[in-house]
Amino acid sequence: MLRQVARELFFDANDSVRQTQAILTQDIAASFGGSLERAAAIVHIPALIVINRQDHLVNPTTSIQFAKLLKTQVLELDSNCGHRAHRCEQAKIGQAVNDFLQQ
């Protein structure tokens, strides 16, 4: 229990810097002239898209649009943990990934 609390409270400045860099540089459509449609056209593997409606660092709208283009599953979280929902929703995400991999 104490370890879990410590992990949730732990702040790593390097992680924050890398997260910011990723947010600013990762654009799946950039190599396709900004076209999500063209980017989706080259994806030929199953995918599970995980978003959090309460993520105020990364707007989930583009991920939802991309998932629709892929005609794939979306796990929509609605967690007050924001961009760190993966920490708060481990059980839900773990179950969804497990189910996805069993298909």
C-alpha positions in Angstrom: 0.0 0.0 0.0 2.7 2.5 1.0 4.7 1.7 -2.2 1.6 2.4 -4.3 1.1 5.7 -2.6 4.8 6.6 -3.1 4.6 5.7 -6.8 1.6 7.9 -7.3 3.2 10.8 -5.5 6.7 10.4 -7.1 7.6 13.3 -9.4 10.4 12.8 -11.9 11.4 16.0 -13.7 13.1 14.0 -16.5 9.8 12.2 -17.1 8.0 15.5 -17.4 10.6 16.8 -19.9 10.4 13.7 -22.0 6.6 13.7 -21.9 6.5 17.3 -23.1 9.0 16.5 -25.9 6.8 13.6 -27.0 3.7 15.7 -27.0 5.3 18.4 -29.1 7.0 16.1 -31.6 4.9 13.0 -32.0 2.4 13.5 -34.9 1.4 10.2 -36.6 0.1 12.1 -39.6 3.1 14.4 -40.1 4.8 12.0 -42.6 1.6 11.8 -44.6 1.1 15.5 -45.2 -0.9 15.8 -42.1 -3.5 13.3 -43.3 -4.8 10.9 -40.7 -6.6 9.0 -43.5 -3.3 8.3 -45.3 -1.6 7.4 -42.1 -4.4 4.9 -41.2 -4.2 3.4 -44.7 -0.8 1.9 -43.9 -1.8 0.3 -40.6 -2.5 -3.4 -41.2 -2.4 -4.8 -37.6 -5.0 -4.8 -34.9 -4.8 -1.9 -32.5 -6.3 -0.9 -29.2 -6.4 2.9 -28.6 -6.5 4.0 -25.0 -7.6 7.6 -24.2 -8.7 9.5 -21.2 -11.5 12.1 -21.7 -10.0 14.1 -18.8 -6.4 14.3 -20.4 -5.7 18.0 -20.5 -2.2 17.6 -21.9 -3.1 15.5 -25.0 -6.4 16.1 -26.6 -7.9 12.6 -27.2 -10.0 13.8 -30.2 -7.3 12.9 -32.8 -6.8 9.5 -31.3 -10.5 8.8 -31.4 -10.6 10.0 -35.1 -7.6 7.7 -35.9 -9.3 4.7 -34.2 -12.4 5.3 -36.3 -10.3 5.3 -39.4 -8.7 2.1 -38.3 -12.1 0.6 -37.3 -10.5 -0.5 -34.1 -11.3 -0.6 -30.4 -11.1 2.4 -28.2 -10.8 2.1 -24.4 -12.3 5.5 -23.2 -11.3 6.3 -19.7 -12.9 9.2 -17.7 -10.4 9.6 -14.9 -9.6 12.6 -12.9 -5.9 11.5 -13.1 -5.7 13.3 -16.5 -2.6 12.3 -18.6 -1.5 9.9 -15.9 -4.7 7.8 -16.0 -2.5 4.8 -16.9 -1.5 4.9 -13.2 -4.9 5.3 -11.7 -6.7 2.9 -14.1 -4.1 0.0 -14.2 -6.7 -2.7 -13.6 -9.1 -1.4 -16.2 -6.4 -1.0 -18.8 -4.8 -4.3 -17.9 -8.1 -6.1 -18.4 -8.7 -4.3 -21.7 -5.2 -5.2 -23.0 -5.7 -8.8 -21.9 -9.0 -9.1 -23.6 -7.6 -7.5 -26.8 -4.7 -9.9 -26.9 -7.0 -12.8 -26.5 -8.9 -12.0 -29.7 
